[in-house]
Amino acid sequence: MEIDVRGLSCPIPVIRTKAAVEKGEKSLLIMGDTEVARENVAKYLKGAGFSIVDNGVENGVWCIKAEK
């Protein structure tokens, strides 16, 4: 499932990620553009038992892949 949180401030990116996890999603691709959201989403996913791959920032947009 893709979650686009570009232009959104925390806690909205974490809330949207959490909603997908609570729906049972096991594979996520989250894209955003603020460093705080990137850190908070990654922290939440790790705490929820996901393995994550942070693909870094390209053209101001970060991308995190998460699998459970």
JOGIMO-V662543 format. One line per field, one symbol per residue. ss: DSSP state (H for helix, E for strand, C for the rest). phi: phi as a letter, one per 20 degrees, with the letter a starting at -180 (. if undefined). psi: psi as a letter, one per 20 degrees, with the letter a starting at -180 (. if undefined). A space follows every 50 residues. Layout:
# JOGIMO-V662543
ss->???
phi->???
psi->???
This chain:
# JOGIMO-V662543
ss->CEEECCCCCCCHHHHHHHHHHHCCCCEEEEEECCHHHHHHHHHHHHHCCC EEEEEEEECCEEEEEEEC
phi->.ecddfndefeggffffffffffnfdcccdcbcdfffgfffffffffene ecceemdclndebcdccc
psi->ppookpiqqqjgggghggggghijpipqoppajqhgggghgggggghjjq pqoojappkjprppppq.
